[in-house]
Amino acid sequence: MPSMALPRGNLEREFHLMSGIGYPQKPNRRLIGDYPRLPVRAVPRWATVTVEWPQGVARASLTRASPAGVVISMAGGIEVEVELKQWPMPVVKGRQRGTRTRFLCCRCGASRDALHFVGEWGCRGKDCLNLAFASRHRQRYCTSIARRARLRRKLIRTRPKSLKARMLREMIARETRAMLAHLERVNRDLAKRSERDARHRRASAERT
């Protein structure tokens, strides 16, 4: 069977896909930002409050049924009672730093600072709703891109002639070299693929 040559347009698109430049990476996981998130700080100390998510995604009423529990009520008759876990924060210099409050997930029992709604309330844990942060699935083809951008933001907030600024510049330079090395590997792989396709075209032409 004759081999099909890769058109130049497809070759350019393959370069972008391999290098990650120009085409967004599609995550293969459910992301936290795609579903309603309820932080524990939204729970009232007493009575009932209404929580609304942007763009009218969802709406819920939070009722503090007891010091150790809250009832989440949503449209459609969805109602779930979630247990709260509380413990005092460490005493620092003779002063009490308040009380820490967390949810106990109603699906898996894990202690969490927030719950998420994906048809039902649960946490982001692997054994529960299995949600992931978007930042962990962005530019994974070359992690140096995100690191370099983060270091540049830190450098802007640092005094130009300080020791920290010099260290940040060295780290930025290291990540830049890693980015260039990644692009060189992509170029080598595409060059090998182009030569292989050229050999296939010549062999097909000789057979015909």
Buried (B, 14 or more C-beta within 10 A) or exposed (E): EEEEBBEEEEBEBBBEBBBBEEEEEEBEEBBBEEBBBBEBEEBEEEEEBEBEBEEEEBEBBBBBEEEEBBBBBBEEEBEBEBBBEEEEEEEEEEEEEEEEBBBBBBBBEBEBEBBBBBEEBBBBBEEBBEBBEEEEBBBEBBBBBBBBEEBEEEBEEBEEEEEEBEEBBEBBEBBBEBBEEBBEEBEEBBEEBBEEBEEBBEEBEEEE
